[in-house]
Amino acid sequence: MSLPSKNHIYFFANWKMYLDTEQSIALAQVYQTTIATHHERIRTVVFPSSLAFSSVSGFLQSTSVALGAQHAYWVERGGYTGEVSMDMYKKAGAAYVLIGHSERRHIFHESNHDVRQQIERALEVGLVPVVCVGETAEEREKGETDKIIEIQVRAAFEDIKWNKEQLCVIAYEPVWAVGTGNACDPLEAERMHQLVKTIVSGLTPQMEPIMLYGGSVRAENVRSFLEQKHIDGVLVGQASTQESSILNLIEHIS
Ligand code: PGA
């Protein structure tokens, strides 16, 4: 996948814990037959569950649909019950890894420090980090949104070793918009993407992140995000897990 260009639209599909292995393969087939073969402008990455990962990876091998891990641990191997390492995902066909998703931060208490460890390891093993940042409803109400985003972005990238060829994806996903049906206003999302880009270019000028919006993206609102100058694509959860909503979304994207 090349650096962001307005000729491409990035569609990242986070399947979360919605699908078992059989359902994941069936859905992978939908992605392969609809998006991969008919919509070359759309760059698609799917994030199956850890259980379904290998089967989906085998199925999508040699197609243009790329794969990512929803979560991975930064140690290569060892006594870490329940975890799967970045190295293992890489060997199983992953090209991307989600890092700092709001459900990981808020349900599983992952810290900014954990996020940083994961980014560094992803870069070492050659996975593209998809770093998620976003404020809670409470932080927004208190007027702390910009400050929180700056803290998260700084913790992720300050003093990080970066070379120009390394790809990075950053998703702005306000916590209150994820899985709620209550998407962010597109102009406010655009403002936040601009803010993230400004902070990143101050910290790591050689980085040119692909910028995604995520949080209750649906067929009805997807265009309003993609029309924004600083938004290159979308990170979609629920609406990416059913054939009918995927087809509907794709129709509105392309
Ligand atoms: P959603 O999830 O589209 O279901 O709100 C987005 C995400 O978790 O990335």
Boltz pocket constraint, residues with backbone or C-beta under 6 A from the ligand:
constraints:
  - pocket:
      binder: B
      contacts: [[A, 14], [A, 173], [A, 177], [A, 178], [A, 179], [A, 180], [A, 181], [A, 214], [A, 215], [A, 216], [A, 217], [A, 235], [A, 236], [A, 237], [A, 238], [A, 239]]
      max_distance: 6.0
